[in-house]
Amino acid sequence: MNYNYLFSKLIKCYCGANYRGKLERKVPSYICSNYSNYRSCTRRKVKEELLVYHVEKFCKEHDFIFEKNIYFIQDIVEIITVDEEGSTIIKYKNGEEQNIS
């Protein structure tokens, strides 16, 4: 089964690596590629449904019509970062940020 990850190329780890999409028990999630490939980083997983929830919430607050597709997500999200403590921050292209954990 192929799955199109909505947040591909948008999530960065504190170690500098990108997060990559991974299905875990049929749940779309993201994990640091350094951890996934080399075990040289901390295993910090971010579930796609959590990111979708917060982006949709942001859209409602700004009267945007949320579209659940990669093109819409890439149009409004600048970058998502995960720090050493596991905090996930969504930075939007309008300059706003959401700390979601």
C-alpha positions in Angstrom: 0.0 0.0 0.0 1.4 3.4 -1.0 0.7 6.3 1.2 1.1 9.9 0.4 2.5 11.6 3.5 1.1 15.1 3.8 4.1 16.6 5.6 6.9 15.1 3.6 10.0 17.4 3.4 8.5 19.8 6.0 9.7 18.2 9.3 13.2 18.8 10.6 14.9 17.2 13.6 17.2 19.1 16.0 20.1 16.9 14.7 19.6 18.5 11.2 18.0 15.5 9.5 14.6 15.4 7.8 11.8 13.3 9.2 10.5 10.7 6.9 7.0 9.1 6.7 6.5 5.7 8.1 3.4 3.5 8.6 3.4 2.0 12.1 0.5 -0.3 12.6 -1.3 1.4 9.7 -1.0 4.8 11.4 0.9 7.4 9.3 3.7 8.9 11.4 7.1 10.6 10.9 10.4 9.7 12.4 13.9 11.2 12.2 15.8 9.7 9.2 19.1 9.6 11.2 17.3 7.4 13.8 15.6 5.3 11.2 18.7 4.7 9.1 21.6 4.8 11.5 20.1 4.9 15.1 22.3 8.0 15.5 19.5 10.2 16.9 16.6 9.9 19.4 13.5 8.2 18.4 10.9 10.9 18.4 7.7 10.0 16.5 5.1 12.5 15.3 1.7 11.2 14.2 0.3 12.7 11.1 -3.2 13.0 12.6 -1.8 15.3 15.3 -0.2 17.6 12.7 -3.4 17.6 10.6 -5.5 18.5 13.7 -3.3 21.5 14.5 -3.1 22.8 10.9 -6.8 22.4 10.5 -7.3 24.4 13.8 -4.9 27.1 12.5 -7.0 27.3 9.3 -10.3 27.7 11.2 -8.8 30.5 13.3 -7.7 32.3 10.1 -10.9 31.6 8.1 -9.0 29.4 5.6 -10.8 26.4 4.0 -8.6 23.5 5.0 -7.7 21.0 2.3 -6.2 17.7 3.3 -3.6 17.5 0.5 0.2 17.9 0.3 -0.1 21.0 -1.9 -2.3 22.9 0.5 -0.1 22.0 3.5 3.1 23.1 1.6 1.4 26.4 0.8 0.8 27.4 4.4 3.4 25.5 6.4 7.0 26.8 6.3 8.7 24.1 8.5 8.0 21.9 11.4 10.8 21.3 13.9 11.2 18.8 16.6 13.7 19.7 19.4 15.7 17.5 21.8 12.9 17.3 24.4 10.4 16.2 21.7 8.5 19.5 21.4 7.1 20.0 18.0 6.7 23.5 16.5 4.8 24.3 13.4 6.0 27.5 11.7 3.5 28.9 9.2 4.4 31.0 6.2 2.6 34.0 7.7 5.1 34.0 10.5 3.0 32.4 13.2 4.1 29.4 15.2 2.2 26.7 17.1 3.9 24.6 19.8 1.9 21.4 19.7 3.7 19.3 22.4 
